[in-house]
Amino acid sequence: MTSRYLMKVRALAAALIAFAAVPMAMPAYGQDEAAPPTTEMSAAPAAAEEAAPAEETEAPPAEGTYEAFMASGSDAPAMFTVNNLWILISAALVFIMHLGFCSVESGLCQRKNTVNILFKNVFIVCVGALGYMAWGFNAMYPGTMGEDWNGFFAIGTPLMNGFADEAARTANVTADYASYTIWADFIFQAMFAATAATIVSGAVAERVKLKSFMIYAAILVTFLYPISGSWKWGTGWLDANGFYDFAGSTLVHAFGGFAALGAVLVLGPRLGKYTKDGVKPVLPSNLPLANIGVFMLFLGWFGFNGGSVLSADPEGVSRVFVTTAMAGFAGGLGAMFTSWAVLKKPDLSMGLNGILAGLVGITAGADDIAPWWAVVVGLIAGIIVVFSVVFLDKIKIDDPVGAVSVHGVCGIFGTLAPGIFGTKDFMWQLIGTLTISAFAFVTSFALFFILKMIMGVRVDAQEEHEGLDVAEHGSPAYNDSQA
């Protein structure tokens, strides 16, 4: 019984195997000449397919364009977005620095000149950005030396006229344009440009004619700053010889500091500052405001230096943040204890300027100098700024906020620092910083002297005594009347 049952199962399995083999043995439809003829029903789909219009497919973006790049499916489009966003955030941080300058200058100067100081700073950032758009940007970044310009001087053109010409370079995301748009590049650099004239504003505070200074600042930012800036950042003659300035110890700070020195020498000191009995201190009006301003500048410096990486590279940006911060802190300590030893009292304004000196000092080599060497750079800059402020007072150069010492003297030291503590060529660092500083000093002195001859640059003694808020603007900064 059992064997008969097994025989039936085997027979059934054999039948199933034979049935499954039939389709495999048959020729594939449409592949064999012996295939059955096409019926009307089978031909209908084919005819309909032939009659149907071809689907319109969107043409793929041209190779090398921004659209093709973003559609490439690689990680690069995401990094492009992040890099560009970081540049824009950095531009906003540098813009915040102008609020810091307003606070530092008005806090360290006399109360009766507050409106004047604030007005000048508001004017500078407005005219600086617009002037840079109208001329400076394309004069500072004119193209390839030897092909587009001679490496020394370039003619600027309005930025809007350059968009059509820049379209190919801007659309293509290549190493030539460092993964960010021309819009981001412009606004970031425009904030830098306005800083140069803001440095001068503090040095000439409390006695300069408003109209003369406005003309001076507009010319300085629009025409003079881009010339020396192009020598390095525009791939000019200094860049070709190996000069290095990562974020502007010389191109921004020393330029502004020595432009300030030229203007101060033409302008002269405030009345009553230097007497036969020695230096008479002019006390600051609001040290808490000055303190807030320095910390605001410190915050902005993370964009100033961090944005100069020109990408959101994690290692590069984080390293620059560390070197920047440590140099600023070390500069504060260096100035605090040096001024305590020299002046016999711990001076807050010196400590605040020490922080700024340390930040200026590391700016040229923030990506090149190791973190512990950055501490040394900041410490030395903090010490230097104290002796520089004291020395300028001894030779009767009146700088109410210490701009020449912080930005000019420490800007030179900061530019030499990569040649001492980093990997750059010391001789070209020296040549570069002295050349740009001399250019800033000479052109600023000449411009201010011409303005002095044409329209005067200094308010009269009565106006200076009353304060520029009333004399120049017709109202004080603070209303002390009791309602």
C-alpha positions as CSV (number, residue, x, y, z in Angstrom):
1,M,0.0,0.0,0.0
2,T,2.7,2.2,0.9
3,S,4.7,1.5,-2.2
4,R,1.6,2.1,-4.4
5,Y,1.1,5.5,-2.7
6,L,4.7,6.5,-3.4
7,M,4.4,5.5,-7.0
8,K,1.3,7.9,-7.4
9,V,3.3,10.8,-5.8
10,R,6.2,10.2,-8.1
11,A,4.0,10.2,-11.2
12,L,2.3,13.4,-10.1
13,A,5.7,15.2,-9.5
14,A,6.9,14.0,-13.0
15,A,3.8,15.5,-14.6
16,L,4.3,18.9,-12.8
17,I,7.9,19.0,-14.0
18,A,7.0,18.3,-17.6
19,F,4.2,21.0,-17.5
20,A,6.7,23.6,-16.2
21,A,9.2,22.8,-18.9
22,V,6.7,23.6,-21.8
23,P,7.0,27.5,-21.6
24,M,10.8,27.2,-21.5
25,A,10.8,25.1,-24.7
26,M,8.6,27.6,-26.6
27,P,10.3,30.4,-28.7
28,A,10.0,33.9,-27.2
29,Y,7.3,36.1,-28.9
30,G,8.8,38.4,-31.5
31,Q,12.3,36.8,-31.4
32,D,11.6,33.8,-33.7
33,E,10.7,33.8,-37.4
34,A,8.0,31.2,-36.5
35,A,6.3,33.5,-34.2
36,P,2.5,33.7,-34.7
37,P,1.2,36.5,-37.0
38,T,0.2,39.8,-35.5
39,T,-3.5,40.1,-34.9
40,E,-5.5,43.4,-35.0
41,M,-5.6,43.4,-31.2
42,S,-1.9,43.0,-30.8
43,A,-1.1,45.6,-33.5
44,A,-3.3,48.2,-32.0
45,P,-1.0,49.2,-29.1
46,A,1.9,49.4,-31.5
47,A,0.0,51.7,-33.9
48,A,-1.2,53.9,-31.1
49,E,2.4,54.1,-29.8
50,E,3.6,55.2,-33.3
51,A,0.8,57.8,-33.6
52,A,1.3,59.3,-30.1
53,P,3.5,62.4,-30.1
54,A,7.0,61.9,-28.6
55,E,7.2,63.1,-25.0
56,E,9.0,66.5,-24.6
57,T,11.9,66.0,-22.3
58,E,13.6,69.1,-20.7
59,A,17.1,69.6,-22.1
60,P,19.8,68.9,-19.5
61,P,21.7,72.0,-18.3
62,A,24.8,72.9,-20.1
63,E,28.0,71.4,-18.8
64,G,29.9,73.6,-16.4
65,T,27.0,75.8,-15.4
66,Y,25.7,76.4,-11.9
67,E,22.5,74.4,-12.8
68,A,24.5,71.4,-13.9
69,F,26.7,71.6,-10.8
70,M,23.7,71.7,-8.5
71,A,22.1,68.8,-10.3
72,S,25.2,66.7,-10.3
73,G,24.2,64.7,-7.2
74,S,27.6,65.0,-5.6
75,D,28.3,66.5,-2.2
76,A,29.7,69.7,-3.8
77,P,26.3,71.5,-4.2
78,A,25.6,71.2,-0.5
79,M,29.1,72.4,0.4
80,F,28.6,75.3,-2.0
81,T,25.5,76.4,-0.2
82,V,27.2,76.0,3.2
83,N,30.3,77.9,2.1
84,N,28.2,80.8,0.6
85,L,26.1,81.0,3.7
86,W,29.1,81.2,6.0
87,I,30.5,84.1,3.9
88,L,27.2,86.0,4.3
89,I,27.1,85.4,8.0
90,S,30.7,86.6,8.3
91,A,29.7,89.8,6.3
92,A,27.0,90.4,8.9
93,L,29.5,89.9,11.7
94,V,31.9,92.4,10.2
95,F,29.0,94.8,9.8
96,I,28.3,94.5,13.5
97,M,31.9,95.7,14.1
98,H,30.8,99.2,13.0
99,L,28.5,99.3,16.0
100,G,31.5,98.4,18.0
101,F,33.5,101.2,16.6
102,C,30.6,103.6,17.3
103,S,30.5,102.5,20.9
104,V,34.3,102.5,21.5
105,E,34.8,106.0,20.0
106,S,31.9,107.7,21.7
107,G,32.8,106.0,25.0
108,L,36.4,107.1,25.0
109,C,35.7,110.6,23.8
110,Q,33.9,113.5,25.6
111,R,30.1,113.5,26.0
112,K,29.7,116.7,24.1
113,N,31.0,115.1,20.8
114,T,28.9,111.9,20.9
115,V,26.4,112.8,18.1
116,N,29.3,113.9,15.9
117,I,31.1,110.6,16.3
118,L,28.0,108.5,15.7
119,F,27.1,110.6,12.6
120,K,30.5,110.1,11.1
121,N,30.4,106.3,11.6
122,V,26.9,106.1,10.1
123,F,28.0,108.1,7.1
124,I,31.2,106.0,6.7
125,V,29.5,102.6,6.4
126,C,26.8,104.0,4.0
127,V,29.2,105.8,1.7
128,G,31.9,103.1,2.0
129,A,29.7,100.3,0.8
130,L,28.2,102.4,-2.0
131,G,31.5,103.7,-3.1
132,Y,33.0,100.2,-3.1
133,M,30.1,99.1,-5.3
134,A,30.5,102.0,-7.7
135,W,34.3,101.7,-8.1
136,G,36.3,100.0,-5.4
137,F,35.4,96.3,-5.8
138,N,36.4,96.0,-9.4
139,A,39.4,98.2,-8.9
140,M,40.6,95.9,-6.0
141,Y,39.9,92.6,-7.9
142,P,40.6,93.5,-11.5
143,G,41.6,90.0,-12.7
144,T,44.9,88.4,-13.6
145,M,48.1,90.5,-13.4
146,G,49.8,90.7,-16.8
147,E,46.6,90.0,-18.6
148,D,43.9,92.3,-17.2
149,W,46.0,94.8,-15.4
150,N,49.6,95.8,-14.5
151,G,49.7,94.7,-10.9
152,F,49.9,98.3,-9.5
153,F,46.8,100.2,-10.5
154,A,43.5,99.2,-12.0
155,I,40.6,101.2,-13.2
156,G,37.4,100.5,-11.2
157,T,34.0,100.1,-12.8
158,P,30.5,100.0,-11.3
159,L,29.8,96.5,-10.0
160,M,26.5,96.2,-11.8
161,N,28.3,96.5,-15.2
162,G,30.4,93.6,-14.3
163,F,27.7,91.1,-13.7
164,A,27.3,90.2,-17.4
165,D,31.0,89.8,-17.8
166,E,31.3,87.8,-14.6
167,A,28.3,85.5,-15.4
168,A,30.4,82.6,-16.7
169,R,32.9,82.7,-13.8
170,T,30.1,83.2,-11.2
171,A,27.9,80.4,-12.6
172,N,30.7,77.9,-12.7
173,V,31.5,76.6,-9.3
174,T,35.3,76.1,-9.6
175,A,38.4,76.7,-7.7
176,D,38.7,80.0,-9.6
177,Y,35.8,81.4,-7.5
178,A,36.2,79.4,-4.3
179,S,32.6,78.1,-4.0
180,Y,30.8,81.3,-3.3
181,T,28.9,83.8,-5.4
182,I,30.1,87.2,-6.5
183,W,27.3,88.7,-4.4
184,A,28.6,87.1,-1.2
185,D,32.1,88.2,-2.1
186,F,31.2,91.8,-2.7
187,I,29.2,92.3,0.5
188,F,31.9,90.7,2.6
189,Q,34.6,92.8,1.1
190,A,32.5,96.0,1.3
191,M,32.3,95.6,5.0
192,F,36.1,95.4,5.2
193,A,36.4,98.6,3.1
194,A,34.3,100.7,5.3
195,T,36.4,99.6,8.3
196,A,39.5,101.4,7.0
197,A,37.8,104.9,7.2
198,T,36.2,104.1,10.5
199,I,39.7,103.7,12.0
200,V,40.5,107.3,11.0
201,S,37.3,108.6,12.5
202,G,38.4,107.8,16.0
203,A,41.8,109.4,15.6
204,V,40.5,112.7,14.4
205,A,37.5,112.9,16.8
206,E,36.5,116.0,18.7
207,R,38.0,118.7,16.4
208,V,37.5,117.8,12.7
209,K,35.0,119.6,10.4
210,L,32.2,117.3,9.5
211,K,32.0,118.2,5.8
212,S,35.8,117.9,5.3
213,F,35.8,114.6,6.9
214,M,32.9,113.3,4.8
215,I,34.7,114.2,1.6
216,Y,38.0,112.6,2.9
217,A,36.3,109.4,4.0
218,A,34.4,108.9,0.7
219,I,37.7,109.3,-1.3
220,L,39.7,107.1,1.0
221,V,37.3,104.2,0.8
222,T,36.3,104.5,-2.8
223,F,39.7,105.2,-4.5
224,L,42.7,104.8,-2.1
225,Y,41.9,101.7,-0.2
226,P,41.3,99.5,-3.3
227,I,44.7,100.5,-4.8
228,S,46.9,99.0,-2.0
229,G,44.4,96.2,-1.4
230,S,44.8,95.1,-5.0
231,W,48.5,94.6,-4.6
232,K,47.8,91.5,-2.5
233,W,44.2,90.4,-2.5
234,G,43.8,91.4,-6.2
235,T,46.8,89.2,-7.1
236,G,49.0,92.3,-7.7
237,W,52.8,92.7,-7.4
238,L,53.0,92.0,-3.7
239,D,51.0,88.8,-4.0
240,A,53.3,87.7,-6.9
241,N,56.3,88.1,-4.6
242,G,54.9,86.0,-1.7
243,F,53.6,88.8,0.6
244,Y,50.9,87.3,2.9
245,D,48.1,89.0,4.7
246,F,45.3,86.5,5.6
247,A,42.6,88.9,6.8
248,G,44.1,92.4,6.8
249,S,46.6,93.3,9.5
250,T,48.2,95.5,6.9
251,L,45.6,95.8,4.1
252,V,42.9,97.0,6.4
253,H,44.3,97.9,9.9
254,A,47.8,99.3,9.1
255,F,46.3,101.1,6.1
256,G,43.6,102.7,8.4
257,G,46.1,103.4,11.2
258,F,48.7,105.2,9.1
259,A,46.0,107.0,7.1
260,A,44.8,108.2,10.5
261,L,48.4,109.3,11.4
262,G,48.6,111.4,8.2
263,A,45.2,113.1,9.0
264,V,46.1,113.7,12.6
265,L,49.4,115.4,11.7
266,V,47.6,117.9,9.5
267,L,44.8,118.4,12.0
268,G,46.8,118.9,15.1
269,P,45.9,118.0,18.8
270,R,42.8,119.0,20.7
271,L,42.9,122.3,22.6
272,G,44.4,122.0,26.1
273,K,45.7,118.5,25.6
274,Y,49.4,119.4,25.6
275,T,50.5,122.2,28.0
276,K,53.8,123.5,29.2
277,D,53.2,121.4,32.3
278,G,52.9,118.2,30.3
279,V,50.1,116.1,29.0
280,K,46.6,116.9,30.3
281,P,44.4,113.8,30.1
282,V,41.0,114.2,28.4
283,L,38.9,111.7,30.4
284,P,36.5,109.3,28.6
285,S,32.8,109.9,29.0
286,N,31.5,106.4,29.2
287,L,33.9,103.5,29.9
288,P,31.0,100.9,30.1
289,L,30.0,101.8,26.6
290,A,33.6,101.5,25.4
291,N,33.8,98.1,27.1
292,I,30.6,97.0,25.2
293,G,32.1,98.3,22.0
294,V,35.3,96.3,22.4
295,F,33.4,93.1,23.0
296,M,31.2,93.8,20.0
297,L,34.4,94.2,17.9
298,F,35.7,90.9,19.4
299,L,32.5,89.2,18.2
300,G,32.7,90.7,14.8
301,W,36.4,89.6,14.5
302,F,35.2,86.0,14.3
303,G,33.6,86.9,11.0
304,F,36.5,89.2,10.0
305,N,39.0,86.4,10.4
306,G,36.8,83.3,10.2
307,G,35.1,84.5,7.0
308,S,38.5,85.1,5.4
309,V,38.9,81.3,5.2
310,L,36.5,81.9,2.2
311,S,34.8,78.6,2.9
312,A,33.1,76.7,5.8
313,D,36.0,74.2,6.0
314,P,35.6,72.8,9.5
315,E,39.3,72.6,10.3
316,G,40.2,75.9,8.8
317,V,37.4,78.0,10.4
318,S,37.7,76.4,13.8
319,R,41.5,76.9,13.9
320,V,41.1,80.5,12.9
321,F,38.5,81.0,15.7
322,V,41.0,79.6,18.2
323,T,44.0,81.6,17.1
324,T,41.9,84.8,16.9
325,A,40.3,84.4,20.3
326,M,43.5,83.4,22.1
327,A,45.5,86.3,20.6
328,G,42.8,88.8,21.7
329,F,42.7,87.4,25.3
330,A,46.5,87.5,25.5
331,G,46.6,91.0,24.2
332,G,44.2,92.1,26.9
333,L,46.4,90.6,29.6
334,G,49.6,92.0,28.1
335,A,48.2,95.5,28.0
336,M,46.6,95.3,31.5
337,F,49.8,94.3,33.3
338,T,52.1,96.5,31.2
339,S,50.0,99.6,31.8
340,W,49.8,98.8,35.5
341,A,53.6,98.7,35.7
342,V,54.1,101.8,33.5
343,L,51.2,104.0,34.7
344,K,51.2,102.7,38.3
345,K,47.4,102.0,38.1
346,P,45.5,99.3,36.3
347,D,44.0,101.2,33.3
348,L,40.8,99.7,31.8
349,S,41.1,101.7,28.5
350,M,44.6,100.2,28.0
351,G,43.2,96.7,28.7
352,L,40.5,97.2,26.1
353,N,43.0,98.5,23.5
354,G,45.2,95.6,24.4
355,I,42.4,93.2,23.3
356,L,42.0,95.0,20.0
357,A,45.8,95.1,19.6
358,G,46.0,91.3,20.0
359,L,43.2,90.8,17.5
360,V,44.9,93.1,15.0
361,G,48.2,91.3,15.6
362,I,46.9,87.9,14.7
363,T,44.8,88.9,11.7
364,A,47.6,88.5,9.1
365,G,48.5,85.0,10.2
366,A,45.4,83.6,11.9
367,D,45.5,80.5,9.6
368,D,49.3,80.1,9.6
369,I,50.4,80.6,13.2
370,A,50.0,77.8,15.7
371,P,47.6,78.4,18.6
372,W,50.2,78.8,21.3
373,W,52.3,81.1,19.1
374,A,49.1,83.1,18.6
375,V,49.0,83.6,22.3
376,V,52.6,85.0,22.1
377,V,51.7,87.2,19.2
378,G,48.7,88.7,21.1
379,L,50.7,89.2,24.3
380,I,53.5,91.1,22.4
381,A,50.9,93.2,20.6
382,G,49.2,94.1,24.0
383,I,52.6,95.2,25.3
384,I,53.5,97.2,22.2
385,V,50.2,99.1,22.2
386,V,50.8,100.5,25.7
387,F,54.3,101.9,24.8
388,S,53.0,103.2,21.5
389,V,50.2,105.2,23.1
390,V,52.6,106.6,25.7
391,F,55.2,107.5,23.0
392,L,52.7,109.3,20.8
393,D,51.5,111.4,23.7
394,K,55.1,112.3,24.4
395,I,55.7,113.6,20.9
396,K,52.3,115.4,21.0
397,I,50.4,113.3,18.5
398,D,46.8,113.4,19.8
399,D,44.8,110.2,19.1
400,P,41.8,110.1,21.4
401,V,41.1,106.4,21.0
402,G,44.6,105.0,20.3
403,A,43.7,104.1,16.6
404,V,47.2,104.7,15.3
405,S,48.8,102.5,18.0
406,V,46.2,99.7,17.8
407,H,45.7,99.5,14.1
408,G,48.8,101.1,12.6
409,V,51.7,100.0,14.9
410,C,50.2,96.6,15.8
411,G,49.1,96.1,12.2
412,I,52.8,96.2,11.1
413,F,53.8,93.9,13.9
414,G,50.9,91.5,13.1
415,T,52.0,91.4,9.4
416,L,55.6,90.5,10.5
417,A,54.3,87.8,12.8
418,P,53.8,85.1,10.1
419,G,57.4,85.7,9.1
420,I,58.6,85.2,12.7
421,F,56.2,82.7,14.2
422,G,54.7,81.2,11.0
423,T,55.9,79.9,7.6
424,K,56.0,83.1,5.5
425,D,59.0,85.0,4.1
426,F,60.0,87.7,6.6
427,M,61.6,90.1,4.1
428,W,58.5,90.2,1.9
429,Q,56.3,90.6,4.9
430,L,58.4,93.6,5.9
431,I,58.5,95.1,2.4
432,G,54.7,94.6,2.0
433,T,53.6,96.2,5.3
434,L,56.0,99.1,5.0
435,T,55.0,99.8,1.4
436,I,51.2,99.8,2.1
437,S,51.6,101.8,5.4
438,A,53.7,104.4,3.6
439,F,51.2,104.6,0.8
440,A,48.3,105.1,3.2
441,F,50.2,107.8,5.2
442,V,51.4,109.8,2.2
443,T,48.1,109.8,0.3
444,S,46.1,110.5,3.5
445,F,48.4,113.4,4.5
446,A,48.2,114.8,1.0
447,L,44.4,114.5,0.8
448,F,43.8,116.0,4.2
449,F,46.3,118.8,3.4
450,I,44.5,119.7,0.2
451,L,41.2,119.8,2.0
452,K,42.8,122.0,4.6
453,M,43.9,124.5,1.9
454,I,40.5,124.5,0.1
455,M,37.9,124.4,2.9
456,G,39.7,123.8,6.2
457,V,39.6,120.7,8.3
458,R,39.3,121.9,11.8
459,V,36.4,123.6,13.7
460,D,37.2,126.9,15.5
461,A,38.2,127.1,19.1
462,Q,34.7,128.2,20.3
463,E,33.0,125.3,18.5
464,E,35.6,122.8,19.9
465,H,35.0,124.2,23.4
466,E,31.2,123.9,23.1
467,G,31.3,120.5,21.6
468,L,30.7,119.4,18.0
469,D,27.2,118.0,18.8
470,V,25.8,121.5,19.2
471,A,28.2,123.3,16.8
472,E,27.9,120.8,13.9
473,H,24.5,119.1,14.5
474,G,22.5,121.6,16.6
475,S,21.6,119.2,19.4
476,P,23.3,117.2,22.2
477,A,23.3,113.4,22.4
478,Y,21.7,113.5,25.9
479,N,18.8,115.5,27.0
480,D,19.4,116.4,30.7
481,S,16.5,118.8,31.1
482,Q,13.8,117.9,33.6
483,A,10.4,117.6,32.0
